[in-house]
Amino acid sequence: MPEASEYSFGDSDLASRRLALLARIFEPSMRAFLERSAPRRPRLALDLGCGPGHTTEIVAEVAGPERTVGIDISETFLDEARRRADAQIEFVRHDVTITPFPAGPADLIFARLLLGHLLDPEQLLVRWTAELAPGGVVLSDEVERIETDLEPFVRYLALVEERMRAGGGELYLGPRLDAFHSGAGLRRRSSEVVRVAPATAEVAAMFRLNLRALRSDGRLEGFATPAELDRIERELDELMRSADAGEIVWTLRQTVFAAG
């Protein structure tokens, strides 16, 4: 992830584990987005902010590009991605806020839950679109809103929203992207929302990993007291034993941008 707008959860082992769980929760909606909007058999597909490569593998499988390249700033994540993924998938260390990218013009650029961590996302979309081959598309998958009445989830999300904002990011970026119709050399081809309602226990496990990752390197200092963080973590532990589903619902904004 770019250093200019740091990835909120870091690249520790805890962060890697939460990304694996996040990938599992949101894989169905991501696959459907790619099947609906990605070009078939593109020559080059780029997965921006690829982390340990879970999304890159799905891009390669669904879109079937001749060449797939995952790009991330974290060498720790990239080492893990290279160990896990098919040898035909390439991984390159690069700051995604800097263009040109270290690969030729792409037919498909994919970015999931990335722009919310970065400064000036609209301007980045314009610059990313300039990296497309003729007829190529940028697919962005971001959070529109998260709905829940469970108090531990509500408190956790408020904490993360504040932490991301302090780092220059925006948790609920979807409405901004929906309002961004065009820029210099860019046009929005489509903008849709999908809802994801995972099991409560899965979400609690992911949030608990997130919280521990944030606490492990001091990223929550000044945002909450240790006692408050301990209380949220205990409550998340309890929710990990829940058999319920649909008590928290993500609405994801899936947008497609092209040159023009």
C-alpha positions in Angstrom: 0.0 0.0 0.0 1.2 3.5 -0.6 3.2 5.3 2.1 1.6 8.6 1.3 -1.8 7.4 2.6 -0.8 4.4 4.8 -2.8 1.2 4.8 -4.7 1.4 8.1 -4.1 -2.1 9.2 -0.4 -2.5 8.4 1.3 -5.6 7.0 1.9 -7.7 10.1 1.0 -11.4 10.4 -2.3 -10.3 12.0 -3.0 -8.0 9.1 -2.3 -10.8 6.7 -4.7 -13.1 8.6 -7.5 -10.5 8.5 -7.0 -10.1 4.8 -7.4 -13.8 4.3 -10.7 -13.7 6.2 -11.8 -10.6 4.4 -11.1 -12.3 1.1 -13.3 -15.2 2.0 -16.2 -13.0 3.2 -16.2 -10.8 0.1 -15.1 -13.3 -2.6 -18.7 -14.0 -3.9 -19.4 -10.3 -4.5 -16.0 -9.8 -6.1 -16.4 -12.7 -8.4 -19.8 -11.5 -9.5 -18.4 -8.0 -10.2 -15.5 -9.4 -12.3 -17.8 -11.7 -14.2 -20.2 -8.8 -14.9 -17.7 -6.1 -15.8 -14.2 -7.4 -16.6 -13.1 -7.9 -20.2 -12.7 -11.5 -21.1 -9.2 -12.8 -21.7 -7.5 -9.4 -21.4 -3.8 -9.3 -22.3 -2.8 -7.6 -19.1 -4.7 -7.3 -15.7 -3.3 -5.4 -12.8 -4.5 -5.9 -9.2 -3.7 -2.7 -7.3 -3.0 -3.0 -3.6 -2.9 -6.8 -3.9 -1.7 -7.5 -0.4 -0.9 -11.2 0.0 -2.5 -12.0 -3.4 -6.0 -13.3 -2.6 -7.6 -10.9 -4.9 -5.0 -11.3 -7.6 -5.7 -15.1 -7.8 -9.5 -14.4 -8.2 -8.7 -11.8 -11.0 -6.6 -14.3 -12.8 -9.2 -17.1 -12.4 -12.3 -15.1 -13.4 -10.9 -12.8 -16.1 -8.4 -15.3 -17.5 -5.8 -12.7 -18.6 -2.7 -13.6 -20.6 -0.7 -11.8 -17.9 -1.7 -11.0 -14.3 0.3 -8.6 -12.1 -0.3 -7.8 -8.5 1.1 -4.5 -7.2 1.7 -3.5 -3.6 4.0 -1.4 -1.5 4.6 -4.1 1.1 7.4 -6.5 0.4 6.1 -8.6 3.3 2.8 -9.1 1.7 4.4 -9.7 -1.7 6.7 -12.4 -0.4 3.6 -14.2 1.0 1.8 -13.7 -2.3 4.6 -15.3 -4.3 4.7 -18.3 -2.0 0.9 -18.8 -2.2 0.0 -18.0 -5.8 0.4 -19.7 -9.1 3.9 -19.2 -10.5 2.3 -17.6 -13.6 1.1 -14.6 -11.6 3.6 -11.8 -11.2 4.0 -9.6 -8.1 5.7 -6.2 -8.2 6.6 -3.8 -5.4 5.4 -0.3 -6.3 3.4 2.6 -4.8 0.0 2.6 -6.5 -0.2 6.4 -6.1 2.7 6.7 -8.5 2.2 6.4 -12.3 3.2 5.0 -14.7 2.9 1.5 -13.3 5.8 -0.9 -13.8 3.9 -2.8 -16.5 2.5 -2.0 -20.0 -0.9 -0.5 -20.7 -3.5 -2.7 -19.0 -6.8 -4.0 -20.3 -8.1 -4.4 -16.7 -7.1 -2.6 -13.5 -8.8 -3.9 -10.4 -8.8 -2.2 -7.0 -10.8 -3.6 -4.0 -11.1 -1.6 -0.8 -8.0 0.4 -1.7 -9.1 3.9 -2.7 -10.6 4.4 0.8 -7.1 4.3 2.2 -5.6 6.8 -0.2 -5.5 10.6 -0.6 -7.4 12.2 -3.5 -9.1 9.1 -4.8 -10.8 10.9 -7.7 -7.5 12.2 -9.0 -6.0 8.7 -8.6 -8.8 7.3 -10.7 -8.0 9.7 -13.5 -4.3 8.8 -13.4 -5.1 5.0 -13.3 -7.4 5.3 -16.2 -4.5 6.9 -18.2 -2.7 3.6 -17.6 -5.3 1.6 -19.6 -4.9 0.2 -23.1 -7.6 1.2 -25.6 -10.9 -0.3 -24.5 -9.6 -1.1 -21.0 -11.5 -0.5 -17.7 -10.8 0.3 -14.1 -12.9 -1.7 -11.6 -13.3 -0.2 -8.2 -15.0 -2.0 -5.3 -15.5 0.2 -2.2 -17.7 0.5 0.9 -20.9 2.5 0.5 -22.2 1.9 4.0 -22.2 -0.7 6.8 -25.4 -1.2 8.7 -25.6 -2.9 12.1 -27.3 -2.5 15.5 -24.8 -4.6 17.4 -23.0 -2.3 19.8 -19.5 -3.9 19.6 -19.6 -3.6 15.8 -20.9 0.0 16.0 -18.1 1.1 18.4 -15.5 -0.8 16.4 -16.6 0.8 13.1 -16.6 4.3 14.6 -13.1 3.8 15.8 -11.8 2.6 12.4 -13.6 5.4 10.6 -11.9 7.9 12.8 -8.5 6.2 12.4 -8.8 6.1 8.6 -9.9 9.8 8.5 -6.8 10.8 10.5 -4.6 9.0 8.0 -6.3 10.7 5.0 -8.6 7.9 4.1 -12.4 7.5 4.1 -14.1 4.3 5.2 -17.4 5.0 3.4 -16.0 6.2 0.0 -18.8 4.8 -2.2 -21.0 7.9 -2.3 -18.1 10.0 -3.5 -17.3 7.6 -6.3 -20.9 7.4 -7.3 -20.9 11.2 -7.6 -17.7 11.2 -9.6 -19.0 11.0 -13.2 -16.0 12.2 -15.1 -12.6 13.7 -15.0 -9.9 14.7 -17.4 -9.8 11.8 -19.8 -12.1 9.6 -17.6 -15.8 8.6 -17.8 -17.8 6.4 -15.5 -19.3 3.5 -17.4 -21.4 2.0 -14.6 -22.1 2.4 -10.9 -24.0 -0.3 -8.9 -24.4 -1.4 -5.3 -24.4 -4.9 -3.9 -25.2 -6.1 -0.4 -23.2 -8.6 1.6 -24.6 -10.0 4.9 -22.0 -12.4 6.3 -22.2 -14.5 9.5 -21.9 -12.5 12.7 -19.1 -14.9 14.0 -17.0 -14.4 10.8 -17.3 -10.6 11.0 -16.4 -10.6 14.7 -13.4 -12.7 14.0 -12.3 -10.3 11.3 -12.9 -7.2 13.4 -11.0 -8.8 16.3 -8.0 -9.5 14.0 -8.2 -5.9 12.8 -8.3 -4.5 16.3 -5.3 -6.5 17.4 -3.4 -5.5 14.2 -4.1 -1.8 14.9 -3.1 -2.2 18.6 0.0 -4.2 18.0 1.9 -1.3 16.3 0.3 1.6 18.2 -2.0 2.8 15.5 -4.9 3.4 17.9 -3.0 5.5 20.4 -5.0 8.6 21.1 -8.2 7.2 19.5 -9.4 5.1 22.5 -8.3 4.1 25.9 -6.7 0.7 26.5 -9.7 -0.2 28.7 -12.2 0.7 25.9 -10.2 -1.4 23.4 -10.1 -4.3 25.9 -13.9 -4.1 26.2 -14.5 -4.1 22.5 -12.1 -7.0 22.1 -13.9 -9.0 24.8 -17.3 -8.3 23.2 -16.0 -9.4 19.8 -14.7 -12.6 21.4 -18.3 -13.3 22.6 -19.8 -12.6 19.2 -17.4 -15.1 17.6 -19.5 -17.8 19.2 -22.7 -16.5 17.6 -24.7 -18.6 15.2 -26.5 -15.6 13.7 -26.2 -14.1 10.2 -27.2 -10.8 8.7 -26.7 -8.7 11.8 -24.3 -6.6 9.9 -24.7 -5.7 6.2 -22.2 -4.1 3.9 -23.3 -2.2 0.9 -20.5 -2.1 -1.7 -20.2 0.5 -4.4 -18.9 -1.2 -7.6 -17.9 1.3 -10.3 -16.4 0.9 -13.7 -14.3 3.6 -15.3 -12.9 3.9 -18.8 -11.0 6.4 -20.8 -13.0 9.1 -22.5 
